[in-house]
Amino acid sequence: METFVESKELRVSGARAILVGIVMPDGESFPEDQPLDELAALAETAGLHVCERVLQKRTSPDPKTYCGKGKTEELRDLAGKLGANMLIFDNELKPSQQTALTDATGIRIMDRTELILAIFAEHARTNQAKAAVSLAQLEYQLPRLRNLWSHLERQRGSLSAVGGAGERQIEVDRRILRDRMHKLRTEIADIERRREVEVNRRSDLFQVALVGYTNAGKSTLMNALTDAGVYVADQLFATLDTRTRICEIGDHKLLLSDTVGFIRSLPHSLIAGFHATLAEAMHADLLLHVVDASHPAVDQMIATVNGVLHELEADKKRALLVLNKADRIHSVAMSNYLREQHPGAVLISARSGAGLTELKASITAIIEEGEIRKQMIVPAGNGKLLAFLKSNTKLIEERYEGEDVHVTFLVEPRFERKIDDLLSGPAR
C-alpha cells in the first residue's frame, strides 16, 4: 500500500472550486468591499476554476464545521449542482473542522493556508525554496493525515484506510513525515549558515532589499533599476527566490535584492522556512517597501507587510515606502490621500519609469545622510587603501606631498574599520 506522502492524487490544478468566506463583526476576515477577491486570485494562480463564491455572516466560526451545519449542507448541495469537487475556505481550518466538512460534503476541503502552500510548491525553483516549502507542507499535513487519507479513499471508492490497516498506515506516514521534516530542518539550517556567510561577504556595499505584498511590482522595479531580467508576471508569488544584483545610483554602487512577496495570513511555517531567503531583508541597510498604490486595500497590504517584517525582527530597519503602479491611479483624490497618509513616500510607476528619478534621489539622500567627512594621510605606496578609497568613498581632495597622499573624503560608517585596517596594514 502506498503512503500518503507518495500519493499524487492531492494536486489541486484543474479542480472546480467553490470559495467560502465568513464575515465577522471584527472585520478581520477580509476587506468587505473586495470579498474573496484575493482568494480567487490565489485559486487562479493555482490553476483552479472558481465556480462560485459564498459569504456567510457569523459572530464567530462554528467550532465543528467552521460555517455551521445548515451552511455546510447548502455547500454540499451547491457543489453537486455546479459540479464542484472542492471547497476552499478563506481562513485556516482546524484539522477537526476539515474532517467534519469532508465527512459532511464528500468532497475535498482546502483552506487558505494549504492553497498558498500549493502555489509555493509549484513556483519553487531553487533547492532552498523547495526545502522551505516542503517543510511547511509537511508541518501542515502532519496533524491532518486522517482527513487527507479519508479524501483519497473516497476518490478510490473505499473507506478501508480509516479503520484497522488504515490506522496503521497513518502511523507509518506520521513517522515518514517526521523523518523528512528532521532532514529538511537540517538542510535549511545549513542553507541559512551559508546564506549568512554570503551576506556578510557583501558588507562592503550598501544593501537595499525590495519587500512588499505579492504582485506589488517588486520584480518590475528590480528590472527598471538594474536591467536584471527578473521574471515578471501579473500573478501572485511569481517570485519565490531572492535575486541580488549590483546597482549604480548616482555615485553609489549598491546591492539590490528582490525578495518573496508577503500576503495576508501568510502561514507562519512559511515565514520560518523562508528565513534564509529573507536574509537580505534582515541584513539590508535600507528596505524599499513596494506597494501597489492602485489597489483598494492598499492600507491593509501595508499593515500586513509591516506585520511580517516585525515577525522577522526587521521592522526597525530604515525603510522607504514606494507607492508603485501610479499609472493605474485615475483619481486625483486618491493620489492626494496617499501623499497625505504617507509623507516621505515616493510615487512611481516601475513599468513606465515615472518617478524613478525621484526614487533614486531619495535613495541617494538616505545613503549620503549618514556619510562622515574624514581627512587622512596615506603612504603613497599603500595602493590597496588608495584604490579602496577611490572605489568606496566620495573623494573631495587628493594631494600628493613627497611620499604621502593627503586625502579628504566622505565615507559611510560601514567602511571606517576597513579603512583603518588597510591604513595600519602593510603597504602595497
Buried (B, 14 or more C-beta within 10 A) or exposed (E): EEBBBEBEEBEBEEBBBBBBBBBBEEEEBBBEEEBBBBBBBBBEBBBBBBBBBBBBEBEEBBEBBBBBEEBBEBBBEBBEEEEBBBBBBBBBBBBBBBBBBBBBBEBBBBBBBBBBBBBBBBBBEEEBBBBBBBBBBBBBBBEBBBBBBBBBBBBEEEEEBBEEEBEEBBEBBBEBBEEBBEEBBEBBEEBBEEBBEEBEEBBBBBBBBBBBBBBBBBBBBBBBBBEBEBBBEEBBBBBBBBBBBEBEBEEBBBBBBBBBBBBBBBBBBBBBBBBBBBBBBBBBBBBBBBBBBBBEBBBBBBEBBBBBBEBBEBBEBEBBBBBBBBBEBEEEEBBEBBEEEBEEBBBBBBBEEEBBEEBBEBBBEBBBEEBEEBEBEBBEBBEEBBEBBEEBBBEEEBEEEEEBBEBBBBBBEBBEEBBEEBBEEEEE
